[in-house]
Amino acid sequence: MKKRALISVYDKQGITSFAEKLVEAGYEIISTGGTLHTLQEAGIPALAVEDITTFPEILGGRVKTLHPMIHGGLLAKRDNSEHLQQLQVNDITPIDLVVVNLYPFKETVTKEAASHEEIIENIDIGGPSMLRAAAKNYQAVTVIVDPADYECVLQEIQHGAVTMEKRKQFAAKVFQHTAAYDALIAAYFTKEIGEAFPDHYTITYEKVQTLRYGENPHQAAAFYKQPITKQAGLAAGKQLHGKELSYNNIQDANAALEILAEYNEPTAVAVKHMNPCGIGTASSISKAFAHAYEADPVSIFGGIVACNQAVDKQTAVLLSKIFLEMVIAPGFTAEALQLLTEKKNIRLIKLDVQADKVIENKYTSVSGGMLIQTKDQEKVTASDVTVVTEREPSEEEYQQLLFAWKAVKHVKSNAIVLAKGNRTVGIGAGQMNRVGAANIAIEQAAEHAQGAVMASDAFFPMPDTAEAAAKAGITAIIQPGGSKRDQDSIDVCNQYGIAMVYTGVRHFKH
């Protein structure tokens, strides 16, 4: 008996050549709609599905393969005598190979002008049903969802038959594919009804690349991207030069991009281990980077730098003087590229860092589960703060306080940032107590602490942080407020003439 193949594809790339070789290998082909027309036009013999089912396509093509004559041929177990007897009684021919790919739901939902009706019509029903049925019966059926696998299947057939191992691999690929397809549909409907945290939260990602290793060489890792997003994430960037990205590169780069999004003026951000080690703004990107470098010329070594304007020659000269893992920018001038590419390993990434971003959730894995929260998108302006001390900040202090507030939001808690002259001068990150973070920031700032401002990601539970600020010469403080002992810190600030404002917003970052 001839082997039978069912072919029904939206993406017709390579399908006629593949089908032609199947026929040469002794397969009988059944097909549907546009695929059938394509095969017949190419002179490839193929039967219409309705010739097999003796039932016409109905509902504008919504129903054509959902029939026992098809699914019986897909799901019958070849080693089950009862199944085989039922096939014989009902005159059903087994189907040995299935080639199906699905309506372009992802492509439709990302189209600017796609209507709800158009999106719904691109939800495939029959395709996933055939794929899942064939994959469930992988011990007898070869199922192909990816045109890239055509050549592999032909080679297997030429060597006698598709092996059980390969059929199982293809089945896994099918279930991965249909699960991702359904996850996108679920995400679309969940968004349509405005539900933030449904009872069953299903997400899907597409692999960008397998990484050499994870945080450490003994850990495996891969980089995935969201299949539907308008966000200017690293996956949207174009690497112009350097080694492949590592796990830690991607983590640090993401942190740099999130910080950079806070600033509109020419800004450069240096990141090390997902914490900023220097942030600078200025009238030009070269001056902004100089500020970021001066903030901490030690920690920037081996770090990531992100700029929100194109890197010119002047900036490239400064960048080239130190060892950096990566530079991210909206562009690089020809002179800058020529200079920076002299460094063999530095990664240069071109990315529209100012592209529109969507507010998305943040996912954190925990043992046996996952935490999901909305991203910290809270913004604070001068009109949002409350002055709680006798002295109000000067206009220049307000400018530096808001600069520091944007920075402290992205520093691991407990976090303290000191700023002066449109740059960070001291950063205390990830400490178990707030005054410890303040002391680290003050020690790093050294003489630059005099006349600087201080930002704290959370309130002062004790007056000790305000006292440390006063001793260091800090002139103004921005913090959320809300401690039972707020007045103690206010009293210290009034005693030393420090201006302090409350934001009412906490920025913990764990």
C-alpha positions in Angstrom: 0.0 0.0 0.0 1.2 3.5 -0.8 2.2 5.7 2.1 0.0 8.8 2.4 1.0 12.4 3.1 -1.3 15.2 4.1 0.0 18.6 3.1 -1.8 21.9 4.1 0.4 24.9 4.5 0.0 28.7 4.7 3.8 29.2 4.1 4.3 27.5 0.7 8.1 28.1 0.7 9.7 25.0 -0.8 6.5 22.9 -0.7 6.3 22.0 -4.4 9.9 20.7 -4.5 9.3 18.7 -1.3 6.0 17.3 -2.5 7.5 16.3 -5.8 10.2 14.3 -4.0 7.6 12.6 -1.8 5.7 11.5 -4.9 9.0 10.1 -6.3 9.4 8.2 -3.1 6.0 6.6 -3.5 3.8 8.8 -1.4 0.2 9.6 -2.3 -0.6 13.2 -1.4 -3.9 14.7 -0.1 -4.2 18.4 0.3 -6.6 21.4 0.8 -7.5 24.7 -0.7 -4.6 27.0 -1.7 -2.0 24.3 -1.2 -3.9 21.8 -3.4 -4.1 24.5 -6.1 -0.3 25.2 -5.8 0.6 21.5 -6.1 -1.7 20.9 -9.1 -0.4 24.0 -10.9 3.1 22.5 -10.5 1.9 19.3 -12.0 2.1 17.3 -8.8 -0.7 14.7 -8.4 -2.7 15.4 -5.3 -6.2 14.4 -4.0 -8.5 17.0 -2.4 -9.4 16.4 1.2 -13.1 16.5 0.3 -12.5 13.5 -2.1 -11.4 11.6 1.0 -14.0 12.8 3.4 -16.8 13.0 0.7 -17.8 16.2 2.5 -17.3 19.6 1.1 -15.4 22.5 2.7 -17.9 24.6 4.5 -18.2 27.9 6.4 -15.8 29.7 4.1 -13.1 27.1 4.7 -13.4 27.1 8.5 -14.3 23.4 8.4 -12.5 21.1 5.9 -10.1 18.6 7.7 -12.1 18.2 11.0 -13.4 14.8 9.9 -13.0 11.1 11.1 -11.7 10.1 7.6 -8.7 12.5 8.4 -8.3 12.2 12.1 -8.9 8.5 12.1 -6.0 8.1 9.6 -3.8 10.3 11.9 -4.6 8.8 15.3 -4.9 5.1 14.6 -2.2 3.1 16.4 -0.5 0.8 13.9 0.2 -1.9 16.5 -3.4 -2.0 17.8 -5.5 -4.6 16.0 -8.8 -3.0 17.1 -7.7 0.3 15.6 -6.7 -1.3 12.4 -9.9 -3.2 12.2 -11.9 0.0 12.7 -9.9 1.7 9.9 -10.8 -1.2 7.6 -14.5 -1.2 8.5 -14.8 2.5 7.9 -12.6 2.5 4.8 -10.0 4.9 6.3 -6.5 4.9 5.0 -3.7 5.7 7.5 -1.8 8.9 7.1 1.9 8.5 7.5 3.2 12.0 7.0 1.7 15.4 7.9 3.0 18.8 6.7 1.1 21.7 8.2 2.0 25.3 9.1 -0.5 27.7 10.5 -2.4 30.9 9.7 -0.2 33.9 10.5 -1.7 35.0 13.8 1.4 36.7 15.0 2.0 38.5 11.8 -1.7 39.6 11.7 -1.9 40.8 15.3 1.3 43.0 14.8 -0.1 44.7 11.7 -0.8 48.4 12.4 -4.2 48.3 10.8 -5.4 44.8 11.6 -9.0 44.7 12.7 -10.3 42.4 15.5 -12.3 40.5 12.8 -9.1 39.9 10.7 -7.2 38.8 13.8 -9.9 36.3 14.7 -10.0 34.9 11.2 -6.3 34.2 11.5 -6.7 31.9 14.4 -6.1 28.4 12.9 -8.3 25.6 14.2 -7.9 22.7 11.8 -4.1 23.1 11.4 -3.3 22.7 15.2 -5.8 19.8 15.4 -4.0 17.9 12.7 -0.6 18.8 14.0 -1.4 17.7 17.6 -3.1 14.5 16.4 -0.1 13.5 14.2 2.4 14.5 17.0 0.4 12.4 19.6 0.8 9.4 17.2 4.5 10.1 16.5 5.3 6.4 16.7 3.6 6.0 13.4 3.3 9.4 11.9 6.0 11.9 10.8 4.8 15.5 11.4 6.5 18.6 10.0 5.6 22.2 11.1 8.8 23.9 9.9 9.8 24.2 6.2 13.4 24.0 7.4 12.9 20.3 8.2 11.9 19.3 4.7 15.4 18.4 3.6 16.1 16.4 6.8 12.9 14.3 6.2 13.8 13.6 2.6 17.2 12.4 3.6 15.6 10.1 6.2 13.2 8.7 3.6 16.0 8.1 1.1 17.7 6.0 3.8 14.6 3.9 4.2 12.3 5.6 6.7 12.1 8.5 9.2 13.6 7.1 12.4 11.6 7.0 15.7 14.1 9.4 17.2 13.5 12.0 14.5 9.7 11.5 14.6 9.8 12.2 18.4 11.9 15.3 17.8 9.4 16.6 15.2 6.5 15.9 17.6 8.2 17.9 20.4 8.7 20.7 17.9 5.0 20.6 17.0 3.8 20.8 20.6 6.3 23.7 21.3 4.9 25.4 18.2 1.2 25.0 18.9 1.7 25.9 22.6 3.4 29.1 21.5 0.7 29.8 19.0 -2.0 29.3 21.6 -0.1 31.4 24.1 -0.1 34.4 21.7 -3.9 34.0 21.2 -4.5 33.8 24.9 -2.3 36.9 25.4 -4.3 38.8 22.8 -7.7 37.9 24.4 -6.4 38.6 27.9 -5.3 42.0 26.8 -8.6 42.6 25.0 -10.6 42.0 28.2 -8.1 44.0 30.3 -7.1 41.3 32.7 -3.7 41.9 34.3 -3.2 38.6 36.2 -5.4 35.8 34.9 -5.8 32.5 36.8 -3.6 30.8 34.1 -0.7 32.9 32.9 0.9 31.6 29.7 3.8 33.4 28.0 6.0 32.4 25.1 9.3 33.5 23.8 11.4 32.9 20.7 15.0 31.9 20.9 17.5 34.5 19.6 20.6 32.5 20.3 22.2 29.8 22.5 24.8 31.5 24.8 28.3 30.1 25.5 27.3 29.9 29.2 25.2 31.6 31.9 26.4 33.8 34.8 29.2 31.3 35.3 30.9 28.8 32.9 29.3 25.8 34.5 25.8 27.2 33.8 24.0 26.7 30.5 22.0 29.6 29.0 20.1 31.0 26.0 18.7 34.3 25.0 15.0 34.6 24.1 12.8 37.5 22.9 9.2 38.3 23.0 7.5 37.4 19.7 5.1 40.3 19.8 6.6 43.6 21.2 7.3 47.2 20.2 9.8 47.6 22.9 13.3 48.7 22.1 14.9 45.7 23.8 18.4 44.4 23.1 17.0 41.7 20.8 16.0 44.5 18.4 19.6 45.8 18.2 22.1 45.1 15.4 25.6 44.0 16.5 28.2 45.8 14.3 31.3 44.4 15.9 32.8 42.2 18.6 32.3 38.8 20.2 29.0 37.1 20.7 26.9 38.5 23.6 27.2 36.6 26.9 24.5 36.1 29.5 26.0 38.8 31.8 26.4 41.2 28.8 22.7 40.9 28.2 21.8 41.4 31.8 24.0 44.5 32.1 22.9 45.9 28.7 19.2 45.6 29.7 19.9 47.4 33.0 21.7 50.2 31.1 18.8 50.6 28.6 16.3 50.8 31.4 18.3 53.5 33.1 18.9 55.4 29.8 15.1 55.5 29.2 14.8 57.9 32.2 16.7 60.7 30.6 15.9 62.9 27.5 19.0 65.1 27.3 22.3 63.7 25.9 23.1 60.9 28.5 25.7 58.2 28.9 25.2 55.3 31.4 28.0 52.9 32.6 26.8 49.7 34.2 28.6 47.0 36.1 26.9 43.9 37.5 23.4 45.4 36.7 24.1 48.5 38.8 25.0 51.9 37.4 28.6 52.9 38.2 28.3 56.2 36.4 25.6 58.4 34.8 26.2 61.7 33.1 24.2 64.2 31.2 25.5 67.2 29.2 25.1 69.3 26.1 26.8 66.6 24.0 27.2 62.9 24.2 31.0 63.1 24.5 30.7 65.4 27.5 28.0 63.1 28.9 30.3 60.1 28.7 33.1 62.1 30.3 30.8 62.8 33.2 29.8 59.1 33.5 33.5 58.1 33.4 34.5 60.6 36.0 31.8 59.3 38.3 33.7 56.1 38.9 36.8 55.6 36.7 37.6 52.3 38.5 34.3 50.4 38.3 33.7 51.3 34.7 36.6 49.0 33.7 35.0 46.0 31.9 31.6 47.5 32.0 28.8 48.3 29.6 28.2 51.8 28.2 24.9 52.9 26.7 24.4 56.3 25.0 21.1 57.9 23.9 22.8 59.7 21.0 25.1 58.5 18.2 28.7 58.0 19.1 30.9 60.4 17.3 34.7 60.5 16.9 35.2 62.6 20.0 33.2 60.2 22.1 34.9 57.2 20.5 38.3 58.5 21.5 37.3 58.6 25.1 35.7 55.1 24.9 38.7 53.6 23.3 41.0 54.5 26.2 39.4 52.0 28.5 38.4 48.4 28.4 34.7 48.0 27.9 32.6 44.9 27.1 30.0 46.7 25.1 28.8 50.1 23.8 25.2 50.6 22.8 24.0 53.6 20.9 21.5 54.7 18.2 24.4 54.9 15.8 28.1 55.3 15.3 29.8 57.7 12.8 32.2 56.2 10.3 35.1 57.7 12.2 33.9 56.3 15.5 33.4 52.9 14.0 36.9 52.9 12.5 38.4 53.8 15.8 36.4 51.4 18.0 36.7 48.4 15.7 40.4 48.5 16.2 39.5 46.8 19.5 38.9 43.2 18.5 36.5 42.1 21.2 34.4 45.1 22.1 30.8 44.6 21.2 29.2 47.5 19.4 25.4 47.4 19.3 23.3 49.8 17.2 19.8 50.2 18.8 17.1 52.8 18.7 17.2 53.4 22.5 14.4 56.0 22.2 11.9 53.7 20.5 8.4 53.6 21.9 8.2 51.2 24.8 5.2 49.2 26.0 4.5 48.9 29.7 5.1 45.2 30.3 5.3 42.9 33.2 8.5 41.8 35.0 9.0 38.1 35.6 11.2 36.7 38.3 11.6 32.9 38.7 11.5 31.4 42.2 11.8 27.8 43.2 8.8 26.0 41.8 7.1 29.2 40.6 7.3 32.7 39.2 6.6 36.2 40.5 4.9 38.6 38.1 4.6 42.4 38.7 4.1 45.4 36.5 7.3 47.3 35.8 8.3 50.3 37.9 7.2 53.1 35.5 6.6 55.8 38.1 7.9 59.2 37.2 8.5 62.2 39.6 8.8 65.9 38.6 9.5 68.9 40.7 5.8 69.6 41.1 5.2 66.1 42.6 7.6 66.5 45.6 6.8 68.0 49.0 9.3 70.1 50.8 9.5 69.0 54.5 12.4 71.1 55.8 12.7 74.8 56.6 14.9 75.4 53.6 13.5 74.7 50.1 16.0 73.4 47.5 17.4 75.9 45.0 16.6 75.6 41.3 20.0 73.9 40.7 19.4 71.5 43.6 16.0 70.6 42.3 17.7 69.7 38.9 20.3 67.5 40.6 17.8 65.9 43.0 15.6 64.8 40.1 18.7 63.6 38.2 19.7 61.5 41.2 16.1 60.3 41.7 16.0 58.8 38.2 19.3 57.1 38.9 18.5 55.6 42.4 15.4 53.9 40.9 17.8 51.6 39.1 20.2 50.8 41.9 19.8 47.6 43.9 18.3 48.3 47.4 19.2 49.5 49.8 20.3 52.3 47.5 21.8 55.8 47.9 23.0 58.0 45.0 24.9 61.2 45.3 24.9 63.6 42.3 26.5 67.0 41.4 27.0 68.7 38.1 24.7 66.4 36.1 26.6 63.3 37.1 26.6 60.7 39.8 29.5 61.1 42.2 28.8 58.3 44.6 26.6 55.2 44.5 25.9 52.8 47.4 24.1 49.7 46.2 22.6 46.5 47.7 23.4 47.0 51.3 21.6 45.5 54.3 21.1 48.9 55.9 20.6 52.4 54.5 23.3 54.2 56.4 25.8 51.5 55.1 24.7 52.4 51.5 25.1 56.1 52.3 28.6 55.6 53.7 29.7 53.7 50.6 28.4 56.5 48.3 30.0 59.2 50.5 33.3 57.3 50.6 33.3 56.9 46.8 32.4 60.5 46.2 35.2 61.7 48.5 35.7 65.5 48.1 32.9 65.6 45.5 30.4 64.9 48.3 30.7 68.5 49.4 27.8 70.4 47.8 26.3 67.2 46.3 22.7 66.1 46.6 21.5 62.7 47.9 18.7 60.4 46.7 17.4 57.4 48.6 15.2 54.7 47.1 13.3 54.3 50.4 12.6 56.3 53.6 15.1 56.9 56.4 14.1 54.6 59.3 16.7 56.4 61.5 18.3 59.8 61.5 21.7 58.3 61.0 21.6 58.6 57.1 20.8 62.4 57.4 23.6 62.8 59.9 26.1 61.1 57.6 24.9 63.4 54.8 25.4 66.5 56.9 28.9 65.5 57.9 29.8 64.9 54.2 28.5 68.3 53.1 25.4 67.2 51.3 23.1 70.1 50.7 19.8 68.5 49.6 18.1 65.1 49.9 15.2 63.5 48.0 13.5 60.4 49.5 10.0 58.8 49.7 9.3 59.7 53.3 6.8 57.6 55.3 8.8 56.4 58.3 7.4 56.6 61.9 10.6 58.5 62.7 10.6 61.0 59.7 10.7 63.9 62.1 14.1 62.8 63.5 15.7 63.1 60.0 13.8 66.4 59.3 15.3 67.8 62.5 18.8 66.8 61.5 18.4 68.4 58.1 17.0 71.7 59.7 19.9 71.7 62.1 22.5 71.7 59.3 20.5 73.7 56.7 19.9 70.7 54.4 16.8 70.9 52.1 14.8 67.7 52.0 11.9 66.8 49.8 9.6 63.7 49.8 8.3 62.0 46.7 5.8 59.6 48.3 7.1 57.0 45.9 9.4 54.1 46.9 11.8 52.4 44.4 12.9 49.2 45.9 14.9 47.0 43.5 15.8 43.5 44.6 
